[in-house]
């Protein structure tokens, strides 16, 4: 049904409900007809609407059968004869505060996170889906970051500190069950990352909050390659023991559990390669600092 009878669109409502542009206005028009019309709070859910923004159905449940009912009812309510004509509007500037794009002439890395062990698998299918999940995020590197990496590679030594801290603070997280907390500067207890002239990356790290109930410590291994001035390989894995959980990522394994986070160059073939990193959400200046 989704493939043949609808046009699926995935957005992050955190942006659209705040954007002061045509994109935001259209989303708020749709959402205001549903049960979540307070735009100072989350409006998360699945909305089914006509091309001109008339709401036909709403759902915020994981069950496919319940969503199927919403879609079937929407098809019954949609009158193709009277609701198919939509007048195109002239394009307007997007709200630059929320329509963030990757740095010009920069590089994007894809990241993948997996809890390797420690769960006591439950009978509940949804809990098991979270426990088996592999999380995805992006890392943004500016052109200056790439230039600094190349300089270090030529002589060997400590990895550029600014980028090393960005990777650790905003990407060394367990985001497999939801949105993780961000590490602040004081929670980065130790970070040693070195790049040899043969391109080998090695390091160790330790992150822990003040209460001691959230942390991650382990080792880093990787390899970086350049072809002339172009970064052609950036493969890295941060692997170690994690404990605790973020506010929106509950129900981790008990105690300390193994987590691995892989980083690799994005090639731009996936539309998700242009998505803003989670750590930069509403925080782009500090993220790229």
Legacy VTK file of the C-alpha trace (Angstrom):
# vtk DataFile Version 3.0
C-alpha trace
ASCII
DATASET POLYDATA
POINTS 289 float
0.000 0.000 0.000
2.757 2.437 0.899
4.518 1.774 -2.400
1.489 1.747 -4.679
-1.133 4.015 -3.113
0.842 6.631 -1.154
3.929 8.837 -1.378
5.957 8.204 1.812
7.844 11.196 3.228
10.125 10.973 6.284
10.879 14.138 8.262
12.095 15.153 11.712
9.170 17.035 13.224
11.538 18.756 15.683
12.553 20.959 12.734
9.317 21.272 10.767
7.150 22.333 13.687
9.523 25.277 14.275
10.513 26.282 10.730
9.243 29.672 9.591
9.004 28.903 5.891
6.657 27.185 3.434
7.867 23.741 4.458
7.123 24.398 8.125
3.787 26.010 7.373
2.662 23.008 5.341
3.626 20.567 8.084
1.902 22.611 10.796
-1.229 22.802 8.634
-1.338 18.999 8.558
-0.397 18.411 12.204
-2.809 21.049 13.550
-5.699 18.840 12.403
-4.472 15.913 14.514
-4.273 15.233 18.252
-0.827 16.831 18.641
-1.359 20.466 17.719
0.766 22.090 20.443
3.849 23.063 18.461
5.864 23.857 21.588
5.908 20.098 22.257
6.449 17.008 20.145
4.064 16.313 17.286
5.580 12.924 16.536
3.486 10.429 14.642
2.403 9.188 11.217
0.158 11.530 9.263
-1.822 10.631 6.148
-2.943 13.639 4.127
-3.979 14.887 0.711
-1.495 16.826 -1.476
-3.013 20.121 -0.293
-2.668 19.223 3.402
-6.050 17.820 4.432
-5.505 15.261 7.199
-6.959 11.821 6.441
-5.509 9.829 9.305
-3.072 9.758 12.223
-1.208 6.965 13.971
1.625 6.798 16.502
1.843 3.074 17.122
4.427 0.537 15.960
1.898 -2.140 15.076
1.649 -2.655 11.329
-1.926 -3.925 11.536
-3.123 -0.748 13.245
-1.343 1.401 10.688
-2.854 -0.672 7.898
-6.352 0.182 9.163
-5.499 3.910 9.124
-4.192 3.668 5.555
-7.230 1.722 4.334
-9.609 4.265 5.863
-7.628 7.127 4.308
-7.957 5.548 0.871
-11.707 5.291 1.339
-11.933 8.947 2.392
-9.742 10.261 -0.417
-11.718 11.429 -3.433
-9.308 11.437 -6.371
-11.770 13.393 -8.513
-11.981 16.400 -6.220
-8.718 16.330 -4.267
-6.045 15.591 -6.848
-5.578 19.125 -8.152
-3.012 21.198 -6.303
-1.690 24.532 -7.503
2.079 24.745 -7.240
3.460 27.672 -5.278
6.598 29.604 -6.106
9.577 28.385 -4.112
10.476 30.464 -1.062
13.691 30.596 0.982
13.960 27.878 3.622
14.501 28.778 7.266
18.290 28.515 7.526
18.111 27.864 11.270
16.595 24.456 10.628
17.389 23.668 6.999
21.007 22.772 7.743
23.216 21.364 5.009
26.582 19.553 5.185
29.610 21.879 5.240
30.632 23.119 1.803
33.566 21.099 0.411
33.408 18.972 3.566
33.084 15.242 4.130
30.352 13.112 5.686
30.982 9.906 7.601
28.350 7.275 8.213
28.267 5.769 11.700
26.717 2.474 12.806
26.257 1.474 16.454
25.532 -2.001 17.839
25.156 -3.418 21.332
27.157 -6.610 20.954
25.900 -8.595 23.931
24.302 -8.434 27.357
20.566 -8.485 26.698
18.320 -11.096 28.246
16.094 -11.494 25.210
12.487 -10.904 26.066
9.464 -12.536 24.471
8.156 -9.100 23.485
8.795 -8.615 19.752
9.235 -4.848 20.019
11.793 -5.076 22.803
13.707 -7.677 20.811
13.642 -5.390 17.761
15.332 -2.655 19.819
17.844 -5.128 21.199
18.822 -6.324 17.702
18.922 -2.851 16.174
21.866 -1.150 14.484
21.733 2.632 14.874
22.704 5.060 12.099
24.033 8.613 12.287
26.274 10.979 10.313
29.452 12.867 11.149
30.188 16.203 9.470
33.790 17.146 8.694
34.612 20.612 7.428
37.245 21.175 4.757
39.592 22.459 7.467
39.167 19.173 9.362
40.290 17.201 6.306
43.278 19.525 5.817
44.343 19.044 9.455
44.071 15.250 9.156
46.323 15.257 6.091
48.935 17.384 7.854
49.087 14.958 10.782
49.237 11.963 8.438
52.353 13.370 6.751
54.363 13.479 9.987
52.420 11.219 12.371
51.207 12.238 15.795
48.101 13.171 17.779
44.888 13.252 15.745
43.448 16.804 15.376
42.037 17.574 18.803
38.986 19.508 17.626
37.773 16.637 15.472
38.729 13.954 17.991
36.563 15.666 20.618
33.678 15.995 18.151
33.783 12.278 17.456
33.920 11.346 21.137
31.452 13.842 22.606
28.785 13.634 19.919
29.183 10.145 18.472
30.517 7.753 21.141
27.009 6.932 22.303
24.540 4.084 22.596
21.765 5.336 20.304
20.385 1.891 19.437
17.124 2.318 21.386
16.498 6.043 20.949
18.074 9.487 21.132
21.146 9.507 23.399
22.323 12.181 25.804
25.193 14.412 24.681
28.472 14.280 26.548
29.685 17.636 27.858
33.348 18.597 27.999
33.805 17.625 31.655
32.469 14.124 30.954
35.253 13.417 28.464
37.706 12.042 31.027
40.333 10.742 28.636
40.924 10.730 24.904
44.174 9.682 23.258
43.997 9.247 19.489
47.061 8.986 17.284
47.511 8.802 13.519
50.652 7.173 12.133
52.235 7.984 8.782
51.017 4.634 7.438
47.432 5.751 8.075
46.807 3.602 11.156
44.589 5.111 13.859
44.948 3.937 17.461
43.573 5.293 20.685
41.808 4.908 24.004
38.921 6.855 25.521
36.858 7.249 28.681
33.563 9.104 29.100
31.576 9.275 32.344
28.990 11.594 33.846
29.267 13.135 37.293
26.985 10.564 38.942
28.928 7.667 37.461
25.745 6.002 36.219
26.468 6.658 32.525
29.752 5.959 30.812
31.703 4.429 27.962
35.352 3.410 27.832
37.365 1.449 25.333
39.783 1.435 22.407
39.882 2.927 18.929
41.297 1.343 15.782
41.131 2.651 12.236
42.757 3.499 8.952
42.858 6.698 6.903
43.959 7.128 3.297
44.391 10.105 0.958
44.718 10.255 -2.802
46.430 13.535 -3.546
44.327 16.057 -1.564
41.231 13.857 -1.412
40.277 11.791 1.624
39.415 8.395 0.115
39.245 6.233 3.228
38.197 6.859 6.799
37.443 3.607 8.591
37.361 3.609 12.375
35.822 1.541 15.171
35.373 2.617 18.780
34.712 -0.469 20.886
34.377 -0.838 24.618
32.113 -1.232 27.616
29.091 0.995 28.071
26.885 1.437 31.117
23.686 3.332 31.826
21.337 4.975 29.337
20.101 8.306 28.064
16.720 9.824 28.911
15.191 8.782 25.564
17.101 5.487 25.231
15.884 3.353 28.163
16.090 -0.392 28.927
19.771 -1.169 28.274
21.401 -4.438 29.321
22.223 -4.643 33.017
25.608 -3.525 34.233
28.372 -2.934 31.715
27.831 -4.191 28.169
29.913 -4.200 24.967
29.182 -1.569 22.307
30.899 -0.997 18.964
30.608 2.135 16.809
31.869 2.006 13.216
32.719 5.038 11.076
33.180 5.039 7.306
33.124 7.521 4.431
29.706 8.286 2.959
29.586 8.220 -0.829
26.432 10.298 -1.268
24.409 7.468 -2.798
22.019 7.358 0.161
19.639 10.274 0.744
20.376 9.834 4.458
23.964 10.960 3.800
22.691 14.558 3.883
20.937 14.299 7.240
22.260 16.463 10.042
24.163 14.595 12.790
22.083 14.054 15.894
24.701 15.802 18.021
24.366 18.929 15.869
20.595 19.138 16.276
19.912 22.642 17.577
23.604 22.743 18.414
25.486 23.259 15.149
27.882 25.936 16.443
29.152 23.807 19.328
29.236 20.694 17.158
31.546 22.271 14.577
33.482 24.329 17.141
LINES 1 290
289 0 1 2 3 4 5 6 7 8 9 10 11 12 13 14 15 16 17 18 19 20 21 22 23 24 25 26 27 28 29 30 31 32 33 34 35 36 37 38 39 40 41 42 43 44 45 46 47 48 49 50 51 52 53 54 55 56 57 58 59 60 61 62 63 64 65 66 67 68 69 70 71 72 73 74 75 76 77 78 79 80 81 82 83 84 85 86 87 88 89 90 91 92 93 94 95 96 97 98 99 100 101 102 103 104 105 106 107 108 109 110 111 112 113 114 115 116 117 118 119 120 121 122 123 124 125 126 127 128 129 130 131 132 133 134 135 136 137 138 139 140 141 142 143 144 145 146 147 148 149 150 151 152 153 154 155 156 157 158 159 160 161 162 163 164 165 166 167 168 169 170 171 172 173 174 175 176 177 178 179 180 181 182 183 184 185 186 187 188 189 190 191 192 193 194 195 196 197 198 199 200 201 202 203 204 205 206 207 208 209 210 211 212 213 214 215 216 217 218 219 220 221 222 223 224 225 226 227 228 229 230 231 232 233 234 235 236 237 238 239 240 241 242 243 244 245 246 247 248 249 250 251 252 253 254 255 256 257 258 259 260 261 262 263 264 265 266 267 268 269 270 271 272 273 274 275 276 277 278 279 280 281 282 283 284 285 286 287 288
